[in-house]
């Protein structure tokens, strides 16, 4: 992988060159690592035509056949584990130990999809519960939608692609995949693995390039029956407006908060919060961005948090000891640098970090910031965290809910009454009791409220999104 590679589009089961290419550079070193196709409208049209025919082939496969393909994909990822992890470290500067963790999750996600392919079913309906239903029998079945457009982000380019492809193929759909510009190599390796696993030609098509060209065409095309997107609020809203009546699921991020009300092992809580704040340089939708600490615990917590943060290793993502590396590009790092200036000007205190070196942002701890600061009310997607004291639990819950987002939240408490109180009042899609909001396993329902999106991921729940429910009645 050290030499520049010229990649190809994957359309209708074939690898084909494009008319134009762009240089893919390492976020950490700036070195060119690949030459990647810029798909044009004609090539996207070819992908859509291919997916249309591919959807018919997928419908003909049995549940077992679809399951077997996904099981083979899971095994092939195991065989190419280290190769896949190195691709992550190169194309998105994910530290190699975090990259390996993502590949392990990817393997598990496809395994879940393989199992779920055998469990897609409807239910019987007691028609005689209504007066006019006497003498009738009814049941529901789930049918594939057809062509699904999947638009994926850079931060988990193997596993979030798996969360689109796994349930789509388990349900019998075909997919046109548009990966993030900075992380196409992971998507192309995924296509190679599906090809090796025996996926029918046309069922998966990968088109790389500009979102303004590819995304718009996919979202508006009537052959596409569903768009599944993970990314920014702005792009997600645009998709929702253009998609018309087709199904749309949107995972749009957050500025996730954790409440520290009490714990038997505060050292473990601090370690976990540091992990949640700075893993992959904070470029995680459910990264810990805001921490609200009970005022009696506040000073000690802040001191411990900073001491633990100082131990983090910044460096080359290929190094085994690296904890965090460069952000996805220098522009994102410069944006955060401006947020630091805004915070300081508004009277907030940068207790640790607050430095930028090219595309690297040092892990940063900020206190004394108002709720209107960008660092508190917007999604940072960077290795920064604000820590704020609170008096009552009511105050803490109000601070967490004072956000346009609502993906996941966490609360540490030794009181079961406070835990139940919080889980009912926190305005989020998932509440993690005695853990950070960054926790996720790949079969649980995952999604948010407010500007964090619509719909749910997690293989079983994605399958439901990616199928149509059909009612059948018999008059006896």
C-alpha positions in Angstrom: 0.0 0.0 0.0 3.0 2.3 0.1 2.8 3.0 -3.6 0.1 5.1 -5.2 -2.8 3.0 -6.4 -5.1 3.8 -9.3 -8.6 2.7 -8.2 -11.7 1.8 -10.3 -15.4 2.1 -9.9 -17.4 -1.0 -9.2 -20.5 -1.2 -11.4 -22.5 -4.2 -12.4 -20.0 -6.6 -11.0 -17.1 -5.2 -13.0 -14.2 -2.9 -12.2 -14.1 0.0 -14.6 -12.0 3.1 -15.0 -13.4 6.6 -14.9 -12.8 9.6 -17.1 -11.5 11.7 -14.2 -9.6 11.1 -11.0 -8.6 12.9 -7.8 -5.6 12.4 -5.5 -6.4 10.9 -2.1 -4.0 12.1 0.5 -3.2 10.9 4.0 -4.7 13.3 6.6 -1.6 12.7 8.8 1.3 12.9 6.4 -0.2 14.6 3.4 1.3 11.9 1.1 -0.8 10.8 -1.9 -1.9 7.3 -1.2 -4.3 6.6 -4.2 -5.8 8.0 -7.3 -9.6 7.7 -7.0 -12.3 7.9 -9.7 -14.6 11.0 -9.9 -17.8 9.4 -11.2 -19.8 11.5 -13.6 -23.5 11.5 -14.3 -23.2 8.8 -17.0 -21.4 6.5 -14.6 -23.9 7.1 -11.8 -26.7 6.3 -14.4 -24.9 3.0 -15.2 -24.8 2.2 -11.5 -28.5 2.9 -11.1 -29.3 0.7 -14.1 -27.2 -2.0 -12.7 -28.8 -1.8 -9.3 -32.2 -2.0 -10.9 -31.4 -5.3 -12.5 -29.5 -6.4 -9.4 -32.5 -5.9 -7.2 -34.4 -8.4 -9.3 -31.6 -11.0 -8.7 -31.6 -10.3 -5.0 -35.3 -10.9 -4.7 -34.8 -14.4 -6.2 -32.3 -15.4 -3.5 -33.6 -17.4 -0.6 -33.1 -16.2 3.0 -30.4 -18.9 3.4 -28.6 -17.8 0.2 -28.5 -14.2 1.4 -27.4 -15.3 4.8 -24.6 -17.5 3.4 -23.2 -14.5 1.4 -23.1 -12.3 4.4 -21.5 -15.0 6.5 -18.8 -15.4 3.9 -18.3 -11.6 3.9 -17.8 -11.8 7.7 -15.2 -14.6 7.3 -13.3 -12.8 4.5 -13.0 -9.7 6.7 -11.4 -11.9 9.3 -8.9 -13.2 6.7 -8.1 -9.6 5.6 -8.2 -8.1 9.1 -4.9 -6.4 9.2 -5.1 -5.1 5.6 -8.4 -3.5 6.3 -7.1 -1.9 9.6 -4.1 -0.4 7.7 -6.4 1.1 5.1 -8.3 2.9 7.9 -5.0 4.2 9.4 -3.9 5.5 6.0 -7.1 7.1 4.6 -8.6 8.6 7.7 -5.7 8.7 10.2 -7.5 6.4 12.6 -4.9 5.0 15.1 -4.2 1.4 14.3 -5.5 0.0 17.6 -8.8 1.9 17.0 -8.8 0.7 13.4 -8.5 -2.9 14.5 -11.5 -2.3 16.9 -13.5 -1.1 14.0 -12.7 -4.1 11.8 -13.7 -6.4 14.7 -17.0 -4.6 14.9 -17.4 -4.8 11.1 -17.0 -8.6 11.2 -19.6 -8.7 13.9 -22.0 -6.4 12.0 -22.0 -8.7 8.9 -22.5 -11.7 11.2 -25.5 -10.0 12.7 -26.8 -9.3 9.2 -26.3 -12.9 8.2 -28.3 -14.1 11.1 -31.0 -11.5 10.6 -31.5 -12.6 7.0 -33.2 -15.7 8.3 -35.5 -13.9 10.7 -37.4 -11.6 8.3 -41.1 -12.3 8.8 -44.5 -10.8 9.4 -47.2 -11.8 11.9 -50.8 -13.1 11.9 -53.6 -10.6 12.4 -56.7 -11.6 14.5 -59.2 -10.3 12.0 -62.2 -11.5 14.0 -61.4 -9.0 16.7 -63.5 -6.7 14.5 -67.1 -7.4 13.8 -66.6 -7.3 10.0 -63.5 -9.5 10.2 -65.4 -12.7 11.0 -64.5 -15.5 8.6 -61.2 -13.9 7.6 -57.6 -14.8 8.1 -54.7 -12.4 7.6 -51.0 -12.1 7.9 -48.2 -9.7 6.9 -45.0 -10.3 5.0 -42.0 -8.1 4.5 -40.7 -7.5 1.0 -37.5 -5.7 -0.2 -37.8 -2.2 -1.3 -35.6 -2.5 -4.4 -32.8 -0.1 -5.0 -31.3 1.7 -1.9 -28.9 4.6 -2.1 -26.3 4.6 0.7 -24.3 7.7 1.5 -21.7 7.1 4.2 -19.3 9.3 6.3 -15.5 9.1 6.8 -15.3 8.3 10.5 -16.3 4.6 10.5 -15.9 3.8 6.8 -16.0 0.0 7.1 -18.5 -0.4 9.9 -21.0 2.3 8.9 -20.9 0.9 5.4 -21.7 -2.5 6.9 -24.7 -0.9 8.7 -26.0 0.0 5.2 -25.1 -3.0 3.2 -25.6 -5.7 5.7 -29.4 -5.2 6.3 -30.0 -4.1 2.7 -28.7 -7.4 1.4 -30.2 -9.4 4.2 -33.6 -8.0 3.1 -33.0 -8.7 -0.6 -32.3 -5.2 -1.8 -29.6 -3.8 -4.1 -27.4 -0.8 -3.2 -25.6 2.1 -4.9 -23.0 3.2 -2.4 -21.4 6.6 -2.3 -18.6 6.7 0.3 -17.0 9.8 1.7 -14.4 11.4 -0.5 -11.7 10.9 2.1 -12.4 7.2 2.7 -13.1 5.5 -0.6 -10.5 2.7 -0.2 -12.5 1.0 2.5 -15.7 0.9 0.4 -13.8 -0.4 -2.6 -12.2 -3.2 -0.5 -15.7 -4.0 0.8 -16.9 -4.3 -2.8 -14.0 -6.7 -3.5 -14.9 -8.8 -0.6 -18.6 -9.0 -1.6 -17.6 -9.9 -5.1 -15.5 -12.8 -3.7 -18.3 -13.8 -1.4 -20.6 -14.4 -4.4 -23.0 -11.4 -4.3 -24.9 -11.3 -7.6 -23.7 -8.8 -10.2 -25.4 -5.5 -9.9 -26.4 -5.9 -6.3 -23.6 -3.6 -5.1 -22.4 -0.6 -7.0 -19.7 1.7 -5.6 -19.4 5.2 -7.1 -16.8 7.6 -5.7 -16.5 11.3 -6.2 -18.3 14.6 -5.6 -21.4 14.5 -3.4 -22.9 17.4 -5.3 -22.9 15.2 -8.5 -23.5 11.7 -7.2 -25.7 12.4 -4.1 -28.2 14.7 -5.9 -28.6 12.2 -8.7 -29.1 9.3 -6.4 -31.6 11.1 -4.1 -33.8 12.4 -6.9 -33.8 9.3 -9.1 -37.3 7.5 -9.0 -35.6 4.1 -9.2 -34.1 4.6 -5.8 -36.7 3.6 -3.2 -34.8 4.6 -0.1 -31.9 6.8 0.9 -29.9 5.9 4.0 -27.4 8.7 5.0 -25.0 9.4 7.8 -23.5 12.8 8.0 -24.2 16.5 8.7 -27.5 18.1 9.5 -27.2 20.5 6.5 -26.8 17.7 4.0 -29.4 15.5 5.7 -32.0 18.3 5.5 -31.2 18.7 1.8 -31.7 15.0 1.2 -35.0 15.1 3.0 -36.2 18.0 0.9 -35.2 16.4 -2.4 -36.2 12.8 -1.7 -39.9 13.2 -2.2 -42.0 10.2 -1.0 -39.1 7.7 -0.9 -38.0 6.4 2.4 -35.2 8.2 4.2 -33.2 7.4 7.3 -30.8 10.1 8.6 -28.2 9.8 11.3 -27.0 13.3 11.7 -24.7 13.4 14.8 -24.9 15.1 18.2 -23.1 17.0 20.9 -23.4 14.2 23.4 -23.5 14.8 27.1 -22.8 12.7 30.2 -24.0 13.5 33.7 -21.7 12.5 36.6 -23.9 12.3 39.6 -22.0 9.7 41.6 -20.2 6.4 41.2 -18.5 3.8 43.4 -15.3 3.9 41.2 -14.7 7.5 40.1 -11.3 6.6 38.6 -13.1 4.2 36.2 -15.6 7.0 35.3 -12.9 9.4 34.5 -11.0 6.9 32.3 -14.2 6.1 30.5 -15.1 9.8 29.9 -11.5 10.5 28.6 -11.9 7.5 26.2 -15.3 8.8 25.0 -14.0 12.3 24.5 -10.9 11.7 22.6 -11.2 8.3 20.7 -10.4 8.9 17.0 -9.8 12.6 17.8 -13.4 13.0 18.9 -14.6 12.4 15.3 -17.5 10.1 16.5 -21.2 11.0 16.4 -21.6 10.0 20.0 -18.3 11.4 21.2 -18.4 12.8 24.8 -18.5 16.6 24.2 -20.2 17.9 27.3 -19.7 16.6 30.9 -21.9 17.8 33.7 -20.5 17.0 37.1 -22.3 17.2 40.5 -20.7 20.3 42.2 -19.4 18.4 45.2 -17.4 16.1 42.8 -16.4 18.8 40.3 -13.0 19.9 41.4 -11.7 16.4 41.9 -13.2 15.2 38.7 -11.6 18.0 36.6 -8.2 17.4 38.2 -8.4 13.6 37.5 -9.7 14.2 34.0 -6.8 16.5 33.1 -4.2 14.1 34.6 -5.6 11.2 32.5 -5.7 13.4 29.4 -2.1 14.3 29.7 -1.2 10.6 29.3 -2.6 10.4 25.8 -0.1 9.8 23.0 -0.5 12.0 19.8 1.2 10.8 16.7 1.4 8.6 13.6 -1.8 6.5 13.2 0.3 3.5 12.2 2.2 3.5 15.5 0.9 1.0 18.1 1.1 3.5 20.9 -0.8 6.3 19.3 -4.1 7.3 21.0 -5.1 10.1 18.6 -3.8 11.6 15.4 -4.7 14.1 12.8 -8.3 15.2 12.1 -9.7 14.3 8.8 -8.3 17.5 7.2 -6.7 20.8 8.1 -9.8 22.8 7.4 -11.6 21.0 10.3 -8.7 21.6 12.6 -8.8 25.3 11.7 -12.5 25.5 12.4 -11.9 24.2 15.9 -9.1 26.7 16.4 -11.6 29.4 15.7 -13.9 27.9 18.3 -11.1 28.1 20.9 -10.7 31.8 20.2 -14.5 32.3 20.5 -14.5 30.5 23.9 -11.6 32.4 25.3 -13.0 35.7 24.2 -16.3 34.8 25.9 -14.5 34.1 29.2 -14.2 30.3 29.1 -11.1 28.7 30.4 -8.9 26.3 28.4 -7.4 24.2 31.2 -5.5 21.9 29.0 -4.8 21.7 25.2 -6.3 24.3 22.9 -3.4 23.9 20.5 -3.3 23.1 16.8 -0.4 21.7 14.8 -1.4 21.5 11.1 -4.3 19.0 11.1 -3.7 17.8 14.7 -5.8 19.3 17.5 -4.4 18.5 21.0 -6.9 17.0 23.4 -8.6 19.9 25.1 -10.4 20.5 28.3 -12.6 23.7 28.7 -14.5 25.0 31.7 -16.6 28.1 32.4 -18.2 28.2 29.0 -21.8 29.3 28.5 -24.4 27.1 26.8 -24.4 29.4 23.8 -20.7 28.8 22.9 -20.2 26.8 19.7 -18.2 24.3 21.8 -21.4 23.5 23.8 -24.3 24.0 21.3 -22.8 22.7 18.0 -21.3 19.4 17.1 -17.5 19.7 17.5 -16.4 16.4 16.0 -13.0 17.1 17.5 -11.0 16.1 20.6 -12.5 18.7 22.9 -14.7 18.5 26.0 -16.4 21.0 28.2 -16.9 20.3 31.9 -19.5 22.1 33.9 -20.7 21.8 37.5 -24.4 21.5 38.5 -26.4 21.5 41.7 -29.5 19.5 41.3 -30.3 16.6 38.9 -33.1 18.8 37.4 -30.5 21.3 36.5 -28.3 18.7 34.9 -31.1 17.2 32.8 -32.1 20.7 31.7 -28.5 21.3 30.5 -28.3 18.1 28.6 -31.7 18.8 26.9 -30.7 22.3 26.1 -29.5 21.2 22.6 -30.7 20.9 19.1 -29.4 17.4 19.1 -30.6 14.2 20.9 -28.7 11.1 19.8 -27.5 9.5 23.0 -26.7 10.6 26.6 -25.1 9.0 29.6 -25.6 9.3 33.4 -23.4 7.9 36.2 -25.4 7.5 39.4 -25.6 5.2 42.4 -29.4 6.0 42.8 -31.8 3.8 40.8 -34.5 6.4 41.3 -32.3 9.1 39.7 -31.5 6.7 36.9 -35.2 6.1 36.1 -36.0 9.7 36.4 -33.2 10.6 34.0 -34.1 8.0 31.4 -37.6 9.2 31.2 -36.7 12.9 30.9 -33.6 12.9 28.8 -34.5 13.9 25.2 -32.4 11.5 23.3 -32.7 8.3 21.3 -30.6 6.2 23.7 -29.8 6.6 27.4 -26.7 4.9 28.8 -27.0 4.3 32.6 -23.6 4.2 34.3 -21.7 4.6 31.0 -20.8 7.2 28.4 -23.0 8.1 25.5 -20.3 6.8 23.2 -21.3 3.2 23.9 -22.7 1.2 21.0 -23.0 -2.4 20.0 -24.1 -3.1 16.5 -27.4 -4.9 16.9 -29.0 -2.4 19.3 -31.4 0.2 17.9 -29.4 3.3 17.2 -30.7 6.8 16.2 -31.8 10.1 17.7 -34.4 12.7 18.1 -34.5 16.4 17.2 -31.6 17.3 14.8 -29.9 14.0 15.3 -32.0 12.4 12.6 -34.8 10.1 11.8 -35.2 6.3 11.7 -33.1 3.7 13.5 -30.0 1.6 12.6 -29.0 -1.6 14.2 -29.4 -4.6 11.9 -32.9 -5.8 12.9 -34.2 -2.2 12.9 -32.5 -1.3 9.6 -34.1 -4.4 8.0 -37.5 -3.1 9.1 -36.6 0.3 7.5 -35.4 -1.4 4.3 -38.5 -3.5 3.7 -42.2 -2.8 2.9 -44.9 -4.4 5.0 -47.6 -6.1 2.9 -50.9 -7.3 4.3 -52.6 -10.4 2.9 -56.2 -11.4 3.9 -58.1 -14.6 3.1 -61.9 -14.7 3.1 -62.7 -18.2 4.3 
